[in-house]
């Protein structure tokens, strides 16, 4: 329509006004072509359909000015089309880069989710490994390594006179007979049952450790020797009065002997356990199924199952 405007208004407009119409059409088509550069074929069709009639009209004038205008218009059209092609190619490259970036971002997000999942799994594995390192696999109680790790913090509490701590060594009486008569599976069942019975009578801030074999260590926090004896008697009675049966349903009478010693300022955990172990030996000699206490005697030179392993650590939150 714009290209045919000069033919339509040739008889009604002066040459000056006619040239304004011609170049007004040209400018309008150029602006539209640049605005819709993403649709290059449509831009090419619009320019061609507009410029060809305009150039034809200028040449039909048969004047020098008309020829110059026709040549200038043709050069303008060719230059504009070349510029549009370059801009169109740049636009396509930018859109392609944008799609690649979007795909890369999506891929990175996928990798991030996978990495977060792997980190969670690794964290859980590390927690499980840490738990396994400080837990007895049979009873689920803390093990010797855990007790050694907490000894420095506990010793500091006693040294600073912030707490009274009593250590008890608990041993199952005649446990070998259980294994010999009923088998080791029954013995494992008895160990789990005794661990549960002992733990049921302790406070949350106390600690129960399987020290090895049929021997347990009880750490009684905020507890002097007198009160510790009452707690130990309750533990002993709780085990002796329980009805423990083997997995086959055979009742197994179980009792425990307990030796107690109160932690003194400046004393190491090994020494306290040695004293408690000595009193446990006395309880065994006195007939078993009883509690004996150590009245702050000197640590024995022998008869100890305790061997420290590893560095000491700070007190964990569950013991505060």
matplotlib code that plots the C-alpha trace (Angstrom):
import matplotlib.pyplot as plt

x = [0.0, 2.8, 4.7, 1.8, 1.0, 2.9, 0.9, -2.3, -1.5, 0.6, -2.1, -3.2, 0.1, 2.9, 6.3, 7.6, 4.6, 4.9, 8.5, 7.5, 4.9, 7.5, 10.1, 7.5, 6.5, 10.1, 10.7, 7.6, 8.6, 12.1, 10.9, 8.5, 11.2, 13.6, 10.8, 10.1, 13.6, 13.0, 10.7, 13.4, 11.4, 8.4, 10.8, 12.3, 8.9, 7.8, 10.9, 10.8, 7.1, 7.5, 10.8, 10.2, 7.1, 8.9, 12.0, 9.9, 8.0, 11.1, 12.6, 9.3, 9.8, 12.6, 14.5, 18.0, 16.6, 14.3, 17.2, 19.3, 16.4, 15.9, 19.5, 19.7, 16.5, 17.8, 21.1, 19.2, 17.0, 20.0, 21.9, 18.9, 18.3, 22.0, 21.8, 18.6, 20.3, 23.2, 20.9, 18.7, 21.7, 22.9, 19.4, 19.3, 22.7, 21.6, 18.4, 20.5, 22.9, 19.9, 18.6, 22.0, 22.2, 18.8, 19.7, 23.0, 21.1, 18.7, 21.5, 23.4, 20.2, 19.9, 23.6, 23.0, 20.0, 22.0, 24.9, 22.6, 21.1, 24.6, 25.7, 22.7, 23.5, 27.1, 26.2, 23.9, 26.7, 29.1, 26.6, 26.0, 29.8, 30.2, 27.4, 28.8, 32.2, 30.7, 27.9, 28.0, 26.4, 24.8, 23.1, 23.0, 24.7, 27.7, 31.0, 34.4, 35.6, 32.8, 33.6, 37.2, 36.2, 34.1, 36.6, 38.4, 35.2, 33.9, 37.2, 37.1, 33.6, 34.9, 38.1, 36.1, 33.7, 30.8, 29.4, 29.8, 30.2, 30.0, 31.2, 29.7, 31.1, 28.2, 28.9, 26.4, 26.8, 27.6, 27.2, 29.4, 26.8, 24.2, 26.3, 27.3, 23.7, 21.7, 24.1, 25.6, 22.4, 20.7, 23.7, 23.3, 19.6, 20.4, 23.0, 20.4, 17.8, 20.1, 21.2, 17.5, 16.8, 19.8, 19.0, 15.3, 16.3, 18.8, 18.2, 18.5, 21.9, 23.4, 25.3, 25.4, 28.3, 28.9, 32.6, 33.2, 31.8, 29.2, 30.5, 28.9, 29.9, 27.4, 28.3, 26.0, 26.1, 25.4, 25.5, 27.7, 28.5, 25.6, 23.0, 24.9, 24.5, 20.7, 20.7, 22.9, 20.6, 17.7, 19.6, 20.5, 16.9, 15.5, 17.6, 17.1, 13.3, 12.9, 11.7, 14.3, 13.7, 15.8, 14.5, 13.2, 11.1, 13.4, 13.5, 17.0, 17.5, 19.9, 21.6, 24.3, 27.1, 28.0, 31.1, 30.9, 33.6, 33.2, 35.3, 37.8, 39.2, 42.3, 41.7, 41.7, 38.9, 41.1, 41.8, 38.1, 37.3, 40.1, 38.7, 35.1, 36.5, 38.2, 34.9, 33.1, 35.6, 34.8, 31.1, 31.8, 33.8, 31.0, 28.4, 27.3, 24.0, 25.1, 26.5, 29.8, 31.3, 34.9, 35.4, 37.9, 40.7, 43.9, 43.6, 44.7, 47.9, 46.3, 43.0, 41.7, 40.1, 40.5, 42.9, 42.4, 42.2, 42.4, 42.3, 39.8, 37.0, 34.6, 31.3, 28.5, 25.1, 23.2, 25.4, 24.8]
y = [0.0, 2.4, 1.6, 2.4, 5.7, 7.9, 6.5, 7.2, 10.8, 11.8, 14.0, 15.6, 16.4, 18.7, 17.0, 18.2, 16.7, 13.6, 13.1, 13.5, 10.7, 8.5, 8.8, 8.8, 5.4, 4.3, 5.4, 3.7, 0.4, 0.7, 1.3, -1.7, -3.9, -3.1, -3.5, -7.1, -8.1, -11.6, -12.3, -11.7, -13.2, -10.9, -7.9, -8.9, -9.2, -5.9, -4.0, -5.6, -5.0, -1.4, -0.4, -1.9, 0.3, 3.3, 2.8, 2.1, 5.3, 7.4, 5.9, 6.6, 10.3, 10.3, 13.1, 13.2, 13.8, 10.8, 8.6, 9.8, 9.2, 5.7, 4.8, 6.1, 4.3, 1.0, 1.4, 2.2, -0.9, -3.2, -1.7, -1.9, -5.6, -6.4, -4.7, -6.6, -9.9, -9.2, -8.1, -11.2, -13.5, -11.8, -12.1, -15.8, -16.3, -14.5, -16.6, -19.7, -18.6, -17.9, -21.4, -22.9, -20.9, -22.0, -25.6, -25.1, -23.5, -26.4, -28.9, -27.1, -27.2, -30.9, -31.3, -29.2, -31.3, -34.5, -33.0, -32.0, -35.5, -37.0, -34.6, -35.6, -39.3, -38.6, -36.7, -39.6, -42.1, -40.0, -39.8, -43.5, -44.2, -41.8, -43.5, -47.0, -46.0, -45.1, -47.6, -51.3, -53.2, -55.8, -53.7, -50.3, -48.8, -46.5, -48.4, -48.0, -45.6, -43.2, -43.3, -42.6, -39.7, -38.1, -38.7, -35.4, -33.4, -35.4, -35.2, -31.4, -31.2, -33.1, -31.0, -27.8, -29.2, -28.5, -32.1, -35.2, -38.2, -41.9, -44.7, -48.1, -51.3, -53.8, -57.5, -60.2, -63.1, -66.5, -65.3, -68.1, -70.7, -69.0, -69.4, -73.0, -74.1, -72.2, -71.1, -67.8, -66.6, -66.9, -65.1, -62.2, -62.0, -61.8, -59.1, -57.0, -57.6, -56.6, -53.5, -52.5, -53.2, -51.1, -48.2, -48.1, -47.1, -44.3, -40.6, -38.9, -37.3, -40.6, -42.8, -46.6, -48.1, -51.7, -52.0, -55.5, -59.0, -59.1, -56.0, -52.5, -49.1, -46.7, -43.0, -41.4, -37.6, -35.2, -38.2, -38.8, -42.2, -42.5, -41.7, -43.8, -46.8, -46.3, -46.1, -49.2, -51.2, -50.2, -51.4, -54.7, -55.2, -54.4, -57.1, -59.7, -59.3, -59.4, -62.5, -63.0, -65.8, -67.2, -66.9, -70.5, -69.5, -71.0, -68.7, -67.6, -66.2, -63.3, -61.2, -58.6, -57.5, -53.8, -52.0, -48.3, -45.6, -41.8, -39.7, -37.5, -34.2, -34.7, -38.4, -40.0, -42.1, -45.2, -44.9, -44.5, -47.6, -49.5, -48.7, -49.6, -52.8, -53.7, -53.3, -55.4, -58.1, -57.8, -58.2, -61.3, -62.8, -61.9, -64.0, -61.9, -60.2, -57.3, -53.8, -52.8, -49.3, -48.0, -45.4, -43.3, -45.9, -45.9, -47.2, -50.8, -51.7, -54.4, -56.1, -53.6, -54.2, -50.5, -49.4, -45.9, -45.7, -42.4, -38.7, -37.2, -35.0, -32.5, -33.4, -33.8, -32.1, -35.2, -35.3, -31.6]
z = [0.0, 0.9, -2.2, -4.4, -2.7, -5.2, -8.1, -6.3, -5.4, -8.4, -9.9, -6.7, -4.9, -5.7, -6.3, -2.9, -1.1, -3.2, -2.1, 1.5, 1.0, -0.7, 2.1, 4.8, 3.5, 3.4, 7.0, 8.2, 6.6, 8.0, 11.5, 11.3, 9.9, 12.7, 15.3, 14.1, 13.4, 14.8, 11.7, 9.0, 6.1, 6.8, 7.0, 3.6, 2.0, 3.4, 2.2, -1.2, -1.8, -0.7, -2.3, -5.7, -6.5, -5.1, -7.1, -10.2, -9.7, -9.3, -12.5, -14.3, -13.7, -16.2, -14.4, -13.0, -9.5, -9.9, -10.9, -8.0, -5.6, -7.1, -6.7, -3.1, -2.2, -3.7, -1.8, 1.4, 1.0, 0.3, 3.3, 5.6, 4.6, 5.2, 8.6, 9.4, 8.5, 10.8, 13.6, 13.1, 13.2, 16.4, 17.9, 17.1, 18.6, 21.8, 22.0, 21.5, 24.2, 26.5, 25.9, 26.6, 29.8, 30.8, 30.1, 32.0, 35.0, 35.0, 34.9, 37.7, 39.8, 39.2, 40.2, 43.3, 44.4, 43.8, 45.8, 48.6, 48.7, 48.7, 51.5, 53.6, 53.0, 53.8, 57.0, 58.0, 57.3, 59.4, 62.2, 62.0, 62.0, 65.0, 66.8, 66.0, 67.4, 70.8, 71.1, 72.0, 69.1, 71.3, 74.0, 72.4, 75.5, 75.4, 75.2, 76.7, 74.1, 74.9, 78.6, 78.0, 75.8, 78.6, 81.4, 81.2, 81.3, 84.2, 86.1, 85.7, 87.2, 90.2, 90.5, 90.3, 93.0, 90.7, 91.1, 93.2, 90.9, 91.9, 89.7, 89.9, 88.4, 87.8, 87.1, 86.3, 88.8, 87.4, 83.8, 82.5, 83.7, 81.6, 78.5, 79.4, 80.1, 77.6, 74.9, 73.8, 72.2, 75.5, 77.1, 74.6, 75.5, 79.2, 78.6, 76.7, 79.4, 82.2, 80.3, 79.9, 83.6, 84.7, 82.4, 83.6, 87.1, 86.1, 85.7, 82.3, 83.2, 84.5, 82.1, 81.7, 79.8, 78.8, 79.8, 78.4, 78.7, 81.5, 83.2, 83.1, 84.4, 86.0, 86.1, 88.7, 88.3, 91.2, 93.5, 96.6, 97.9, 100.3, 97.7, 95.2, 97.4, 97.5, 93.7, 93.4, 95.7, 93.5, 90.5, 92.1, 93.3, 89.9, 88.2, 90.9, 90.9, 87.1, 85.3, 82.6, 80.2, 77.3, 73.8, 74.2, 77.3, 79.9, 83.1, 84.0, 87.6, 87.3, 90.0, 89.9, 92.2, 92.4, 93.6, 94.2, 94.5, 94.7, 92.4, 94.3, 93.1, 91.0, 90.5, 87.1, 85.9, 85.8, 89.5, 90.4, 88.3, 90.0, 93.4, 92.4, 90.8, 94.1, 96.0, 93.3, 94.0, 97.7, 96.8, 94.9, 97.8, 100.2, 98.4, 95.3, 94.7, 96.9, 96.9, 98.4, 98.6, 98.7, 101.5, 99.5, 100.0, 98.0, 94.5, 94.2, 92.3, 90.3, 89.4, 86.8, 83.4, 82.5, 79.7, 78.4, 74.6, 72.7, 73.5, 75.9, 74.7, 76.1, 77.8, 75.2, 75.5, 76.7, 79.9, 80.8]

ax = plt.figure().add_subplot(projection="3d")
ax.plot(x, y, z, "-o")
ax.set_aspect("equal")
plt.show()
